[in-house]
């Protein structure tokens, strides 16, 4: 399954908004089969804050583990946010390499 983050907007900045986005997406997550890859696509996202990403990506990682993969982004806001979350939580997200 591919999750297009742009569906939640192109400026994603608050913890509350990230929590709400994850809650809104939960019914879709329940349709994902065990072992299925979950790809997170940040295309068309202009700004991604660590607080929004933490509320959305961390529960995804908890749920899907190594099956969660981030599609590489050239957006510096996205790259720095991912790096920040990895450093704070002492984790490494899997990067999708087709």
C-alpha positions as MATLAB code, in Angstrom:
seq = 'XXXXXXXXXXXXXXXXXXXXXXXXXXXXXXXXXXXXXXXXXXXXXXXXXXXXXXXXXXXXXXXXXXXXXXXXXXXXXXXXXXXXXXXXXXXXXXXXXX';
ca = [
       0.000    0.000    0.000;
       1.150    3.516   -0.795;
       0.229    6.355    1.580;
       0.305    9.709   -0.180;
       0.926   12.216    2.590;
      -0.245   15.085    0.364;
      -3.805   13.894    1.033;
      -3.443   15.516    4.456;
      -2.214   18.833    3.035;
       1.068   20.265    1.842;
       1.968   22.117    5.059;
       1.914   19.614    7.921;
       2.973   21.296   11.103;
       1.140   20.475   14.321;
       1.103   17.524   16.650;
      -2.695   17.694   16.839;
      -3.022   17.664   13.038;
      -0.705   14.649   12.801;
      -2.732   12.808   15.429;
      -5.964   13.608   13.583;
      -4.497   12.501   10.242;
      -3.446    9.171   11.729;
      -6.858    8.664   13.341;
      -8.590    9.448   10.033;
      -6.363    6.931    8.250;
      -6.840    4.086   10.756;
      -9.758    2.429    8.900;
      -7.589    2.167    5.776;
      -4.686    0.748    7.770;
      -6.883   -2.089    8.961;
      -7.170   -3.315    5.350;
      -3.421   -3.883    5.019;
      -2.518   -7.554    4.987;
       0.136   -8.978    7.274;
       3.549   -8.757    5.587;
       2.400   -6.178    3.018;
       4.774   -3.278    2.419;
       3.556    0.166    3.404;
       5.166    2.945    1.363;
       5.016    6.530    2.582;
       5.156    9.084   -0.244;
       5.969   12.713    0.625;
       5.548   14.060   -2.932;
       3.965   17.536   -3.023;
       4.502   18.123    0.709;
       6.093   21.541    1.175;
       6.596   21.554    4.950;
       6.727   18.622    7.355;
       7.343   19.308   11.026;
       8.798   16.788   13.471;
       5.685   17.000   15.654;
       3.305   16.099   12.793;
       5.621   13.361   11.549;
       6.025   11.895   15.039;
       2.259   11.598   15.484;
       1.791    9.963   12.074;
       4.968    7.995   11.341;
       5.780    6.624   14.789;
       2.465    4.734   15.119;
       2.955    3.434   11.564;
       6.406    2.183   12.494;
       5.031    0.581   15.671;
       2.342   -1.177   13.647;
       4.279   -2.234   10.523;
       7.926   -2.312   11.619;
      10.316   -3.259    8.803;
       7.395   -3.346    6.324;
       7.143    0.456    6.593;
       9.282    2.141    3.951;
       9.724    5.819    3.162;
       9.984    6.871   -0.463;
      13.048    9.148   -0.750;
      12.298   12.862   -0.919;
      14.464   15.717   -2.138;
      12.501   18.182    0.029;
      14.834   19.511    2.740;
      11.968   19.943    5.223;
      11.017   16.284    4.850;
      14.627   15.068    4.968;
      15.490   17.079    8.087;
      12.297   16.044    9.842;
      12.936   12.353    9.178;
      16.513   12.753   10.379;
      15.325   14.558   13.540;
      12.797   11.843   14.383;
      15.382    9.127   13.817;
      17.847   10.881   16.138;
      15.328   11.590   18.899;
      13.713    8.143   18.867;
      16.986    6.337   18.079;
      15.417    4.511   15.144;
      16.090    4.169   11.435;
      13.283    4.255    8.927;
      13.609    1.901    5.980;
      14.064    3.726    2.672;
      12.282    2.283   -0.352;
      14.644    1.604   -3.226;
      12.182    0.040   -5.706;
];
